[in-house]
Amino acid sequence: MESHVITNTQPATHWFKAAPVEAFSVNGGACVQYKGMQIAVYHFKATNEWYASQNMCPHKMQMVLSRGLIGDTCGEPKVACPLHKRSFSLVTGQNLNGEEYAIQVYPVKVEEGFVYINVGPAEGH
């Protein structure tokens, strides 16, 4: 009789417990810190969707995206820098103005009233 062992080849990821849902404004952004990184978190009330991205706008290297204007372009959720109006997809991080620089985006989940951000590989992996 053959024995089959199935292993998970996906690296373990770390979900950072950012804050309670109530700590975030509706239809806006807020900034949280994780190990020296600033992460912007956005809540779209109409669709009840959550997004997270780096807080630094790569255009002028300023920590302002959490205060950016959120909305969508042809159904693509986006944030626009409050200073220079450069827009970025909150799904892919792509610059929607056609410029080369982009932003880092992070998966978000809400469980038991808390917002969690997937910040990448778990420690030790």
MOPAC internal coordinates of N, CA, C and O (Angstrom, degrees):
PM7 1SCF
backbone

  N    0.0000 0     0.00 0     0.00 0    0    0    0
  C    1.4326 1     0.00 0     0.00 0    1    0    0
  C    1.5290 1   108.40 1     0.00 0    2    1    0
  O    1.2310 1   120.87 1   -49.75 1    3    2    1
  N    1.3408 1   115.94 1   130.25 1    3    2    1
  C    1.4563 1   120.71 1  -179.49 1    5    3    2
  C    1.5171 1   110.80 1   -83.70 1    6    5    3
  O    1.2310 1   121.73 1   -33.45 1    7    6    5
  N    1.2986 1   114.30 1   146.55 1    7    6    5
  C    1.4653 1   120.93 1   176.52 1    9    7    6
  C    1.5260 1   107.85 1  -111.68 1   10    9    7
  O    1.2310 1   120.80 1   -49.74 1   11   10    9
  N    1.3203 1   116.08 1   130.26 1   11   10    9
  C    1.4643 1   120.43 1   178.85 1   13   11   10
  C    1.5182 1   109.02 1  -114.52 1   14   13   11
  O    1.2310 1   121.44 1   -52.05 1   15   14   13
  N    1.3108 1   114.85 1   127.95 1   15   14   13
  C    1.4587 1   120.25 1   176.94 1   17   15   14
  C    1.5248 1   106.97 1  -111.79 1   18   17   15
  O    1.2310 1   121.54 1   -55.81 1   19   18   17
  N    1.3054 1   114.65 1   124.19 1   19   18   17
  C    1.4624 1   119.64 1   178.06 1   21   19   18
  C    1.5181 1   107.27 1  -102.68 1   22   21   19
  O    1.2310 1   121.32 1   -54.85 1   23   22   21
  N    1.3190 1   115.08 1   125.15 1   23   22   21
  C    1.4567 1   119.50 1   178.65 1   25   23   22
  C    1.5126 1   108.95 1  -113.19 1   26   25   23
  O    1.2310 1   121.29 1   -32.17 1   27   26   25
  N    1.2965 1   115.15 1   147.83 1   27   26   25
  C    1.4539 1   120.82 1   177.16 1   29   27   26
  C    1.5224 1   107.68 1   -84.72 1   30   29   27
  O    1.2310 1   120.26 1   -63.12 1   31   30   29
  N    1.3132 1   117.11 1   116.88 1   31   30   29
  C    1.4601 1   120.72 1  -178.88 1   33   31   30
  C    1.5255 1   111.56 1   -90.10 1   34   33   31
  O    1.2310 1   119.99 1   175.62 1   35   34   33
  N    1.3298 1   117.63 1    -4.38 1   35   34   33
  C    1.4543 1   120.61 1   177.43 1   37   35   34
  C    1.5273 1   108.85 1   -78.10 1   38   37   35
  O    1.2310 1   120.04 1   -45.12 1   39   38   37
  N    1.3359 1   117.53 1   134.88 1   39   38   37
  C    1.4639 1   118.39 1   178.15 1   41   39   38
  C    1.5280 1   110.71 1   -67.42 1   42   41   39
  O    1.2310 1   120.67 1   -32.61 1   43   42   41
  N    1.3057 1   116.33 1   147.39 1   43   42   41
  C    1.4606 1   120.86 1   177.05 1   45   43   42
  C    1.5244 1   108.68 1   -66.75 1   46   45   43
  O    1.2310 1   120.64 1   -38.16 1   47   46   45
  N    1.3051 1   116.39 1   141.84 1   47   46   45
  C    1.4551 1   120.08 1   179.74 1   49   47   46
  C    1.5152 1   109.83 1  -115.29 1   50   49   47
  O    1.2310 1   121.31 1   -20.81 1   51   50   49
  N    1.3117 1   115.10 1   159.19 1   51   50   49
  C    1.4580 1   121.08 1  -179.10 1   53   51   50
  C    1.5320 1   109.70 1  -110.35 1   54   53   51
  O    1.2310 1   121.21 1   -57.75 1   55   54   53
  N    1.3191 1   115.29 1   122.25 1   55   54   53
  C    1.4691 1   121.60 1   176.08 1   57   55   54
  C    1.5277 1   107.50 1   -98.09 1   58   57   55
  O    1.2310 1   120.75 1   -67.25 1   59   58   57
  N    1.3153 1   116.18 1   112.75 1   59   58   57
  C    1.4597 1   123.84 1   179.55 1   61   59   58
  C    1.5263 1   108.81 1   -83.74 1   62   61   59
  O    1.2310 1   120.44 1   -54.79 1   63   62   61
  N    1.3305 1   116.77 1   125.21 1   63   62   61
  C    1.4630 1   122.56 1   178.05 1   65   63   62
  C    1.5259 1   107.25 1   -79.59 1   66   65   63
  O    1.2310 1   120.87 1   -80.75 1   67   66   65
  N    1.3383 1   115.95 1    99.25 1   67   66   65
  C    1.4614 1   121.12 1  -171.31 1   69   67   66
  C    1.5242 1   113.17 1   -74.32 1   70   69   67
  O    1.2310 1   120.27 1   125.22 1   71   70   69
  N    1.3407 1   117.09 1   -54.78 1   71   70   69
  C    1.4715 1   120.83 1  -176.20 1   73   71   70
  C    1.5232 1   109.11 1  -178.23 1   74   73   71
  O    1.2310 1   120.67 1   -12.81 1   75   74   73
  N    1.3374 1   116.32 1   167.19 1   75   74   73
  C    1.4701 1   118.88 1   174.45 1   77   75   74
  C    1.5314 1   110.22 1   -66.05 1   78   77   75
  O    1.2310 1   120.67 1   -28.75 1   79   78   77
  N    1.3101 1   116.32 1   151.25 1   79   78   77
  C    1.4707 1   122.02 1   179.96 1   81   79   78
  C    1.5278 1   111.13 1   -51.05 1   82   81   79
  O    1.2310 1   120.18 1   139.72 1   83   82   81
  N    1.3396 1   117.26 1   -40.28 1   83   82   81
  C    1.4616 1   121.22 1  -176.24 1   85   83   82
  C    1.5248 1   113.21 1   -63.98 1   86   85   83
  O    1.2310 1   119.78 1   162.91 1   87   86   85
  N    1.3195 1   118.02 1   -17.09 1   87   86   85
  C    1.4613 1   121.13 1  -178.60 1   89   87   86
  C    1.5265 1   112.54 1   -74.93 1   90   89   87
  O    1.2310 1   120.44 1   168.65 1   91   90   89
  N    1.3259 1   116.76 1   -11.35 1   91   90   89
  C    1.4633 1   120.70 1  -176.04 1   93   91   90
  C    1.5217 1   110.40 1  -107.82 1   94   93   91
  O    1.2310 1   121.05 1   -41.38 1   95   94   93
  N    1.3163 1   115.60 1   138.62 1   95   94   93
  C    1.4580 1   119.48 1   178.34 1   97   95   94
  C    1.5260 1   110.36 1   -72.59 1   98   97   95
  O    1.2310 1   121.45 1   -29.75 1   99   98   97
  N    1.3166 1   114.84 1   150.25 1   99   98   97
  C    1.4545 1   121.16 1   177.51 1  101   99   98
  C    1.5319 1   108.02 1   -81.35 1  102  101   99
  O    1.2310 1   120.56 1   -44.09 1  103  102  101
  N    1.3217 1   116.53 1   135.91 1  103  102  101
  C    1.4665 1   122.89 1  -179.45 1  105  103  102
  C    1.5208 1   112.34 1    57.64 1  106  105  103
  O    1.2310 1   121.24 1  -140.70 1  107  106  105
  N    1.3220 1   115.23 1    39.30 1  107  106  105
  C    1.4493 1   120.70 1   177.87 1  109  107  106
  C    1.5030 1   109.83 1  -159.16 1  110  109  107
  O    1.2310 1   121.16 1     9.96 1  111  110  109
  N    1.3157 1   115.38 1  -170.04 1  111  110  109
  C    1.4479 1   120.28 1  -178.22 1  113  111  110
  C    1.5089 1   112.43 1  -125.05 1  114  113  111
  O    1.2310 1   121.27 1   -16.09 1  115  114  113
  N    1.3105 1   115.17 1   163.91 1  115  114  113
  C    1.4598 1   122.99 1   175.00 1  117  115  114
  C    1.5179 1   107.48 1  -148.30 1  118  117  115
  O    1.2310 1   120.66 1   -23.74 1  119  118  117
  N    1.3198 1   116.33 1   156.26 1  119  118  117
  C    1.4550 1   120.86 1  -177.71 1  121  119  118
  C    1.5232 1   110.44 1  -107.59 1  122  121  119
  O    1.2310 1   120.90 1   -43.25 1  123  122  121
  N    1.3384 1   115.89 1   136.75 1  123  122  121
  C    1.4613 1   122.17 1   172.27 1  125  123  122
  C    1.5232 1   107.33 1  -123.94 1  126  125  123
  O    1.2310 1   120.85 1   -20.08 1  127  126  125
  N    1.3154 1   115.97 1   159.92 1  127  126  125
  C    1.4574 1   119.98 1   177.70 1  129  127  126
  C    1.5104 1   110.45 1  -115.68 1  130  129  127
  O    1.2310 1   121.48 1   -40.42 1  131  130  129
  N    1.3284 1   114.78 1   139.58 1  131  130  129
  C    1.4533 1   121.71 1   175.29 1  133  131  130
  C    1.5283 1   107.74 1  -137.55 1  134  133  131
  O    1.2310 1   120.49 1   -66.65 1  135  134  133
  N    1.3125 1   116.67 1   113.35 1  135  134  133
  C    1.4720 1   122.21 1   178.22 1  137  135  134
  C    1.5291 1   112.64 1    47.48 1  138  137  135
  O    1.2310 1   120.64 1  -131.97 1  139  138  137
  N    1.3109 1   116.38 1    48.03 1  139  138  137
  C    1.4559 1   121.28 1   177.75 1  141  139  138
  C    1.5177 1   115.27 1    83.11 1  142  141  139
  O    1.2310 1   120.07 1   173.39 1  143  142  141
  N    1.3265 1   117.48 1    -6.61 1  143  142  141
  C    1.4681 1   120.84 1   177.22 1  145  143  142
  C    1.5277 1   109.32 1   -92.11 1  146  145  143
  O    1.2310 1   120.73 1   -38.56 1  147  146  145
  N    1.3130 1   116.21 1   141.44 1  147  146  145
  C    1.4551 1   120.77 1   172.22 1  149  147  146
  C    1.5271 1   107.80 1   -98.83 1  150  149  147
  O    1.2310 1   120.92 1   -55.19 1  151  150  149
  N    1.3277 1   115.85 1   124.81 1  151  150  149
  C    1.4609 1   122.01 1  -179.05 1  153  151  150
  C    1.5212 1   108.38 1  -120.87 1  154  153  151
  O    1.2310 1   120.87 1   -52.04 1  155  154  153
  N    1.3167 1   115.95 1   127.96 1  155  154  153
  C    1.4606 1   122.24 1   177.46 1  157  155  154
  C    1.5252 1   108.65 1   -89.53 1  158  157  155
  O    1.2310 1   120.52 1   -45.43 1  159  158  157
  N    1.3254 1   116.61 1   134.57 1  159  158  157
  C    1.4655 1   122.64 1  -179.84 1  161  159  158
  C    1.5222 1   107.97 1  -120.33 1  162  161  159
  O    1.2310 1   120.76 1   -46.36 1  163  162  161
  N    1.3229 1   116.15 1   133.64 1  163  162  161
  C    1.4707 1   121.92 1  -176.52 1  165  163  162
  C    1.5252 1   110.20 1  -125.74 1  166  165  163
  O    1.2310 1   120.93 1   -37.98 1  167  166  165
  N    1.3320 1   115.83 1   142.02 1  167  166  165
  C    1.4647 1   121.10 1   176.61 1  169  167  166
  C    1.5209 1   109.19 1  -124.31 1  170  169  167
  O    1.2310 1   120.98 1   -64.37 1  171  170  169
  N    1.3466 1   115.73 1   115.63 1  171  170  169
  C    1.4595 1   122.07 1   175.90 1  173  171  170
  C    1.5302 1   107.29 1   -90.84 1  174  173  171
  O    1.2310 1   119.96 1   -75.20 1  175  174  173
  N    1.3158 1   117.67 1   104.80 1  175  174  173
  C    1.4687 1   122.34 1  -174.60 1  177  175  174
  C    1.5305 1   112.19 1   -62.45 1  178  177  175
  O    1.2310 1   119.62 1   135.63 1  179  178  177
  N    1.3307 1   118.34 1   -44.37 1  179  178  177
  C    1.4750 1   121.92 1  -174.64 1  181  179  178
  C    1.5194 1   112.37 1   -57.20 1  182  181  179
  O    1.2310 1   120.36 1   142.15 1  183  182  181
  N    1.3232 1   116.91 1   -37.85 1  183  182  181
  C    1.4668 1   120.94 1  -178.58 1  185  183  182
  C    1.5262 1   111.83 1  -105.78 1  186  185  183
  O    1.2310 1   120.48 1   174.50 1  187  186  185
  N    1.3297 1   116.69 1    -5.50 1  187  186  185
  C    1.4617 1   123.90 1  -175.56 1  189  187  186
  C    1.5312 1   111.51 1    54.69 1  190  189  187
  O    1.2310 1   120.97 1  -141.07 1  191  190  189
  N    1.3208 1   115.74 1    38.93 1  191  190  189
  C    1.4671 1   122.19 1   178.25 1  193  191  190
  C    1.5235 1   109.56 1  -102.23 1  194  193  191
  O    1.2310 1   121.13 1   -34.03 1  195  194  193
  N    1.3276 1   115.44 1   145.97 1  195  194  193
  C    1.4454 1   123.19 1   178.26 1  197  195  194
  C    1.5232 1   109.62 1  -118.06 1  198  197  195
  O    1.2310 1   120.72 1   -37.11 1  199  198  197
  N    1.3281 1   116.23 1   142.89 1  199  198  197
  C    1.4602 1   122.29 1   179.54 1  201  199  198
  C    1.5224 1   108.82 1  -138.80 1  202  201  199
  O    1.2310 1   120.49 1   -22.83 1  203  202  201
  N    1.3232 1   116.67 1   157.17 1  203  202  201
  C    1.4577 1   121.44 1   175.30 1  205  203  202
  C    1.5238 1   108.65 1  -143.05 1  206  205  203
  O    1.2310 1   121.51 1   -34.07 1  207  206  205
  N    1.3189 1   114.72 1   145.93 1  207  206  205
  C    1.4641 1   121.13 1   178.68 1  209  207  206
  C    1.5238 1   108.85 1  -148.40 1  210  209  207
  O    1.2310 1   121.46 1    -9.62 1  211  210  209
  N    1.3286 1   114.81 1   170.38 1  211  210  209
  C    1.4540 1   118.13 1   170.87 1  213  211  210
  C    1.5266 1   107.45 1   -59.90 1  214  213  211
  O    1.2310 1   120.02 1   -27.54 1  215  214  213
  N    1.3053 1   117.56 1   152.46 1  215  214  213
  C    1.4665 1   121.00 1   179.89 1  217  215  214
  C    1.5219 1   111.42 1   -87.78 1  218  217  215
  O    1.2310 1   120.06 1   160.51 1  219  218  217
  N    1.3198 1   117.49 1   -19.49 1  219  218  217
  C    1.4651 1   120.47 1  -176.83 1  221  219  218
  C    1.5282 1   111.64 1   -81.89 1  222  221  219
  O    1.2310 1   121.20 1   -54.40 1  223  222  221
  N    1.3249 1   115.31 1   125.60 1  223  222  221
  C    1.4682 1   119.74 1   172.85 1  225  223  222
  C    1.5265 1   107.34 1   -76.96 1  226  225  223
  O    1.2310 1   119.61 1   -56.67 1  227  226  225
  N    1.3313 1   118.35 1   123.33 1  227  226  225
  C    1.4622 1   120.12 1  -176.47 1  229  227  226
  C    1.5282 1   113.79 1   -73.09 1  230  229  227
  O    1.2310 1   119.99 1   170.28 1  231  230  229
  N    1.3187 1   117.63 1    -9.72 1  231  230  229
  C    1.4674 1   120.94 1  -179.21 1  233  231  230
  C    1.5240 1   111.13 1   -67.58 1  234  233  231
  O    1.2310 1   120.65 1   127.87 1  235  234  233
  N    1.3367 1   116.37 1   -52.13 1  235  234  233
  C    1.4689 1   120.52 1  -179.88 1  237  235  234
  C    1.5239 1   112.57 1  -122.25 1  238  237  235
  O    1.2310 1   120.67 1  -167.84 1  239  238  237
  N    1.3602 1   116.32 1    12.16 1  239  238  237
  C    1.4604 1   122.63 1   176.00 1  241  239  238
  C    1.5327 1   112.40 1    57.87 1  242  241  239
  O    1.2310 1   120.73 1  -135.33 1  243  242  241
  N    1.3281 1   116.20 1    44.67 1  243  242  241
  C    1.4549 1   120.76 1   178.66 1  245  243  242
  C    1.5223 1   110.04 1  -116.00 1  246  245  243
  O    1.2310 1   120.47 1   -36.15 1  247  246  245
  N    1.3376 1   116.70 1   143.85 1  247  246  245
  C    1.4643 1   123.44 1  -178.37 1  249  247  246
  C    1.5301 1   109.85 1   -83.48 1  250  249  247
  O    1.2310 1   120.63 1   -98.59 1  251  250  249
  N    1.3303 1   116.40 1    81.41 1  251  250  249
  C    1.4695 1   119.46 1  -172.16 1  253  251  250
  C    1.5281 1   114.92 1  -136.50 1  254  253  251
  O    1.2310 1   119.18 1   173.10 1  255  254  253
  N    1.3308 1   119.17 1    -6.90 1  255  254  253
  C    1.4661 1   119.19 1  -172.07 1  257  255  254
  C    1.5265 1   113.53 1   -62.98 1  258  257  255
  O    1.2310 1   119.47 1   152.52 1  259  258  257
  N    1.3280 1   118.61 1   -27.48 1  259  258  257
  C    1.4692 1   120.04 1   178.35 1  261  259  258
  C    1.5278 1   111.44 1   -64.18 1  262  261  259
  O    1.2310 1   120.25 1   159.92 1  263  262  261
  N    1.3333 1   117.13 1   -20.08 1  263  262  261
  C    1.4617 1   121.72 1   177.62 1  265  263  262
  C    1.5250 1   111.39 1   -99.73 1  266  265  263
  O    1.2310 1   120.85 1  -169.85 1  267  266  265
  N    1.3280 1   115.98 1    10.15 1  267  266  265
  C    1.4542 1   120.81 1  -177.07 1  269  267  266
  C    1.5159 1   113.26 1   -74.05 1  270  269  267
  O    1.2310 1   121.53 1   -11.17 1  271  270  269
  N    1.3059 1   114.68 1   168.83 1  271  270  269
  C    1.4590 1   122.23 1   177.96 1  273  271  270
  C    1.5174 1   108.41 1   -86.62 1  274  273  271
  O    1.2310 1   120.31 1   -52.95 1  275  274  273
  N    1.3311 1   117.01 1   127.05 1  275  274  273
  C    1.4590 1   119.11 1   179.11 1  277  275  274
  C    1.5184 1   110.16 1  -104.95 1  278  277  275
  O    1.2310 1   121.43 1   -26.81 1  279  278  277
  N    1.3148 1   114.87 1   153.19 1  279  278  277
  C    1.4588 1   121.87 1  -179.47 1  281  279  278
  C    1.5089 1   108.81 1   179.34 1  282  281  279
  O    1.2310 1   120.61 1    31.90 1  283  282  281
  N    1.3338 1   116.45 1  -148.10 1  283  282  281
  C    1.4594 1   119.18 1   176.64 1  285  283  282
  C    1.5135 1   110.39 1  -149.23 1  286  285  283
  O    1.2310 1   121.48 1   -22.54 1  287  286  285
  N    1.3057 1   114.78 1   157.46 1  287  286  285
  C    1.4613 1   123.65 1   173.61 1  289  287  286
  C    1.5109 1   106.27 1  -124.07 1  290  289  287
  O    1.2310 1   120.34 1   -68.26 1  291  290  289
  N    1.3245 1   116.96 1   111.74 1  291  290  289
  C    1.4647 1   122.65 1  -178.26 1  293  291  290
  C    1.5375 1   111.22 1    52.35 1  294  293  291
  O    1.2310 1   120.47 1  -139.03 1  295  294  293
  N    1.3197 1   116.71 1    40.97 1  295  294  293
  C    1.4510 1   121.34 1   178.41 1  297  295  294
  C    1.5165 1   115.07 1    86.28 1  298  297  295
  O    1.2310 1   119.53 1   173.71 1  299  298  297
  N    1.3225 1   118.50 1    -6.29 1  299  298  297
  C    1.4709 1   122.79 1   179.40 1  301  299  298
  C    1.5310 1   108.48 1   -88.73 1  302  301  299
  O    1.2310 1   119.45 1   -64.82 1  303  302  301
  N    1.3484 1   118.66 1   115.18 1  303  302  301
  C    1.4691 1   120.99 1   178.08 1  305  303  302
  C    1.5296 1   110.07 1   -59.94 1  306  305  303
  O    1.2310 1   121.00 1   -41.42 1  307  306  305
  N    1.3317 1   115.69 1   138.58 1  307  306  305
  C    1.4615 1   118.74 1  -176.79 1  309  307  306
  C    1.5159 1   110.76 1  -145.40 1  310  309  307
  O    1.2310 1   121.74 1   -16.65 1  311  310  309
  N    1.3298 1   114.28 1   163.35 1  311  310  309
  C    1.4606 1   122.47 1   170.03 1  313  311  310
  C    1.5225 1   106.68 1  -127.02 1  314  313  311
  O    1.2310 1   121.14 1   -40.36 1  315  314  313
  N    1.3342 1   115.43 1   139.64 1  315  314  313
  C    1.4622 1   121.18 1   176.57 1  317  315  314
  C    1.5216 1   108.17 1  -111.84 1  318  317  315
  O    1.2310 1   120.55 1   -47.58 1  319  318  317
  N    1.3056 1   116.56 1   132.42 1  319  318  317
  C    1.4551 1   121.72 1   178.15 1  321  319  318
  C    1.5291 1   108.93 1   -56.09 1  322  321  319
  O    1.2310 1   119.79 1   -49.31 1  323  322  321
  N    1.3381 1   118.01 1   130.69 1  323  322  321
  C    1.4681 1   119.43 1  -178.61 1  325  323  322
  C    1.5310 1   113.40 1   -68.99 1  326  325  323
  O    1.2310 1   120.17 1   162.60 1  327  326  325
  N    1.3244 1   117.28 1   -17.40 1  327  326  325
  C    1.4595 1   120.06 1  -178.53 1  329  327  326
  C    1.5265 1   113.95 1   -92.89 1  330  329  327
  O    1.2310 1   120.73 1   138.18 1  331  330  329
  N    1.3281 1   116.21 1   -41.82 1  331  330  329
  C    1.4625 1   119.60 1  -171.78 1  333  331  330
  C    1.5231 1   114.05 1  -124.24 1  334  333  331
  O    1.2310 1   120.24 1  -178.87 1  335  334  333
  N    1.3249 1   117.15 1     1.13 1  335  334  333
  C    1.4770 1   124.29 1   175.23 1  337  335  334
  C    1.5213 1   114.71 1    63.28 1  338  337  335
  O    1.2310 1   119.39 1  -162.28 1  339  338  337
  N    1.3479 1   118.78 1    17.72 1  339  338  337
  C    1.4618 1   119.83 1   172.46 1  341  339  338
  C    1.5249 1   106.93 1   -68.69 1  342  341  339
  O    1.2310 1   120.03 1   -46.23 1  343  342  341
  N    1.3370 1   117.54 1   133.77 1  343  342  341
  C    1.4654 1   121.79 1  -176.72 1  345  343  342
  C    1.5209 1   110.97 1  -107.57 1  346  345  343
  O    1.2310 1   121.44 1   -37.67 1  347  346  345
  N    1.3417 1   114.85 1   142.33 1  347  346  345
  C    1.4610 1   121.91 1  -178.60 1  349  347  346
  C    1.5179 1   109.71 1  -132.27 1  350  349  347
  O    1.2310 1   120.48 1   -39.75 1  351  350  349
  N    1.3277 1   116.69 1   140.25 1  351  350  349
  C    1.4589 1   122.27 1   175.30 1  353  351  350
  C    1.5236 1   108.58 1   -68.29 1  354  353  351
  O    1.2310 1   120.84 1   -46.48 1  355  354  353
  N    1.3408 1   115.99 1   133.52 1  355  354  353
  C    1.4588 1   119.71 1   175.89 1  357  355  354
  C    1.5254 1   111.85 1   -85.64 1  358  357  355
  O    1.2310 1   120.29 1   177.27 1  359  358  357
  N    1.3264 1   117.05 1    -2.73 1  359  358  357
  C    1.4605 1   122.08 1   176.96 1  361  359  358
  C    1.5249 1   110.30 1   -94.28 1  362  361  359
  O    1.2310 1   120.41 1   132.30 1  363  362  361
  N    1.3359 1   116.83 1   -47.70 1  363  362  361
  C    1.4618 1   121.17 1  -175.56 1  365  363  362
  C    1.5277 1   114.26 1  -109.19 1  366  365  363
  O    1.2310 1   120.05 1   160.32 1  367  366  365
  N    1.3342 1   117.50 1   -19.68 1  367  366  365
  C    1.4548 1   121.89 1  -174.69 1  369  367  366
  C    1.5170 1   113.55 1    86.08 1  370  369  367
  O    1.2310 1   120.39 1   174.20 1  371  370  369
  N    1.3293 1   116.86 1    -5.80 1  371  370  369
  C    1.4659 1   122.48 1  -177.52 1  373  371  370
  C    1.5232 1   111.36 1   -59.63 1  374  373  371
  O    1.2310 1   120.92 1   -37.08 1  375  374  373
  N    1.3268 1   115.84 1   142.92 1  375  374  373
  C    1.4537 1   122.39 1   174.55 1  377  375  374
  C    1.5287 1   107.46 1   -75.28 1  378  377  375
  O    1.2310 1   120.15 1   -60.26 1  379  378  377
  N    1.3171 1   117.31 1   119.74 1  379  378  377
  C    1.4693 1   121.30 1  -176.26 1  381  379  378
  C    1.5187 1   112.59 1   -84.73 1  382  381  379
  O    1.2310 1   120.03 1  -179.98 1  383  382  381
  N    1.3430 1   117.55 1     0.02 1  383  382  381
  C    1.4590 1   122.01 1   176.43 1  385  383  382
  C    1.5219 1   111.42 1   -94.82 1  386  385  383
  O    1.2310 1   120.32 1  -177.70 1  387  386  385
  N    1.3452 1   117.00 1     2.30 1  387  386  385
  C    1.4565 1   120.66 1   177.76 1  389  387  386
  C    1.5128 1   114.44 1    86.32 1  390  389  387
  O    1.2310 1   120.17 1  -178.45 1  391  390  389
  N    1.3188 1   117.27 1     1.55 1  391  390  389
  C    1.4544 1   119.84 1   178.85 1  393  391  390
  C    1.5270 1   109.15 1   -82.90 1  394  393  391
  O    1.2310 1   120.73 1   -19.64 1  395  394  393
  N    1.3231 1   116.21 1   160.36 1  395  394  393
  C    1.4596 1   120.49 1  -172.03 1  397  395  394
  C    1.5128 1   114.95 1   -72.46 1  398  397  395
  O    1.2310 1   119.26 1   145.71 1  399  398  397
  N    1.3221 1   119.02 1   -34.29 1  399  398  397
  C    1.4614 1   119.18 1  -175.21 1  401  399  398
  C    1.5281 1   111.31 1   -73.62 1  402  401  399
  O    1.2310 1   121.40 1   -30.88 1  403  402  401
  N    1.3291 1   114.92 1   149.12 1  403  402  401
  C    1.4652 1   122.24 1  -176.99 1  405  403  402
  C    1.5313 1   108.17 1  -134.51 1  406  405  403
  O    1.2310 1   120.79 1     0.23 1  407  406  405
  N    1.3296 1   116.10 1  -179.77 1  407  406  405
  C    1.4618 1   120.70 1   177.31 1  409  407  406
  C    1.5249 1   109.92 1  -121.34 1  410  409  407
  O    1.2310 1   121.01 1   -23.23 1  411  410  409
  N    1.3177 1   115.67 1   156.77 1  411  410  409
  C    1.4605 1   122.07 1   174.62 1  413  411  410
  C    1.5252 1   108.35 1   -79.86 1  414  413  411
  O    1.2310 1   120.17 1   -47.98 1  415  414  413
  N    1.3206 1   117.27 1   132.02 1  415  414  413
  C    1.4641 1   121.47 1   174.56 1  417  415  414
  C    1.5252 1   108.67 1  -117.12 1  418  417  415
  O    1.2310 1   121.10 1   -24.50 1  419  418  417
  N    1.3304 1   115.49 1   155.50 1  419  418  417
  C    1.4615 1   121.82 1  -175.51 1  421  419  418
  C    1.5244 1   109.94 1  -130.40 1  422  421  419
  O    1.2310 1   119.81 1   -39.07 1  423  422  421
  N    1.3241 1   117.97 1   140.93 1  423  422  421
  C    1.4644 1   120.41 1   173.12 1  425  423  422
  C    1.5346 1   110.13 1   -64.31 1  426  425  423
  O    1.2310 1   121.09 1   -33.55 1  427  426  425
  N    1.3263 1   115.52 1   146.45 1  427  426  425
  C    1.4631 1   121.92 1  -179.77 1  429  427  426
  C    1.5175 1   108.46 1  -129.96 1  430  429  427
  O    1.2310 1   120.84 1   -35.39 1  431  430  429
  N    1.3357 1   116.00 1   144.61 1  431  430  429
  C    1.4577 1   120.66 1   172.02 1  433  431  430
  C    1.5227 1   108.07 1  -140.24 1  434  433  431
  O    1.2310 1   121.30 1   -24.70 1  435  434  433
  N    1.3378 1   115.12 1   155.30 1  435  434  433
  C    1.4547 1   121.12 1   176.75 1  437  435  434
  C    1.5217 1   106.98 1  -120.18 1  438  437  435
  O    1.2310 1   121.26 1   -55.14 1  439  438  437
  N    1.3255 1   115.20 1   124.86 1  439  438  437
  C    1.4639 1   121.33 1   178.53 1  441  439  438
  C    1.5174 1   109.27 1  -137.55 1  442  441  439
  O    1.2310 1   121.14 1   -48.52 1  443  442  441
  N    1.3205 1   115.42 1   131.48 1  443  442  441
  C    1.4606 1   122.50 1   175.56 1  445  443  442
  C    1.5231 1   112.43 1    48.72 1  446  445  443
  O    1.2310 1   120.80 1  -138.13 1  447  446  445
  N    1.3476 1   116.08 1    41.87 1  447  446  445
  C    1.4550 1   121.05 1   175.01 1  449  447  446
  C    1.5149 1   116.14 1    81.64 1  450  449  447
  O    1.2310 1   120.06 1  -173.05 1  451  450  449
  N    1.3413 1   117.50 1     6.95 1  451  450  449
  C    1.4640 1   120.86 1   179.04 1  453  451  450
  C    1.5260 1   110.71 1  -120.30 1  454  453  451
  O    1.2310 1   121.06 1   -31.98 1  455  454  453
  N    1.3280 1   115.58 1   148.02 1  455  454  453
  C    1.4595 1   123.08 1   176.70 1  457  455  454
  C    1.5171 1   107.96 1   -96.04 1  458  457  455
  O    1.2310 1   120.72 1   -51.59 1  459  458  457
  N    1.3358 1   116.23 1   128.41 1  459  458  457
  C    1.4547 1   123.67 1   178.85 1  461  459  458
  C    1.5299 1   108.90 1  -117.29 1  462  461  459
  O    1.2310 1   120.80 1   -38.62 1  463  462  461
  N    1.3213 1   116.09 1   141.38 1  463  462  461
  C    1.4675 1   121.91 1   178.94 1  465  463  462
  C    1.5243 1   108.12 1  -120.86 1  466  465  463
  O    1.2310 1   120.91 1   -49.86 1  467  466  465
  N    1.3384 1   115.87 1   130.14 1  467  466  465
  C    1.4632 1   120.92 1   177.29 1  469  467  466
  C    1.5181 1   107.69 1   -80.78 1  470  469  467
  O    1.2310 1   120.71 1   -72.98 1  471  470  469
  N    1.3262 1   116.25 1   107.02 1  471  470  469
  C    1.4664 1   121.08 1  -175.05 1  473  471  470
  C    1.5235 1   112.93 1   -98.09 1  474  473  471
  O    1.2310 1   120.41 1  -167.45 1  475  474  473
  N    1.3185 1   116.83 1    12.55 1  475  474  473
  C    1.4566 1   119.65 1   174.49 1  477  475  474
  C    1.5078 1   114.25 1   113.29 1  478  477  475
  O    1.2310 1   120.49 1    20.53 1  479  478  477
  N    1.3179 1   116.66 1  -159.47 1  479  478  477
  C    1.4579 1   120.99 1  -175.64 1  481  479  478
  C    1.5256 1   112.36 1   -58.92 1  482  481  479
  O    1.2310 1   121.46 1   -37.95 1  483  482  481
  N    1.3106 1   114.82 1   142.05 1  483  482  481
  C    1.4693 1   120.42 1   176.31 1  485  483  482
  C    1.5207 1   108.79 1   -66.21 1  486  485  483
  O    1.2310 1   120.99 1   -28.35 1  487  486  485
  N    1.2998 1   115.72 1   151.65 1  487  486  485
  C    1.4737 1   120.51 1   178.74 1  489  487  486
  C    1.5214 1   109.37 1   -57.90 1  490  489  487
  O    1.2310 1   120.84 1   -40.51 1  491  490  489
  N    1.3003 1   116.00 1   139.49 1  491  490  489
  C    1.4554 1   120.86 1   179.17 1  493  491  490
  C    1.5157 1   112.80 1    90.65 1  494  493  491
  O    1.2310 1   119.82 1  -179.11 1  495  494  493
  N    1.3527 1   117.95 1     0.89 1  495  494  493
  C    1.4712 1   120.95 1   178.21 1  497  495  494
  C    1.5078 1   109.32 1  -114.72 1  498  497  495
  O    1.2310 1   120.10 1   180.00 1  499  498  497

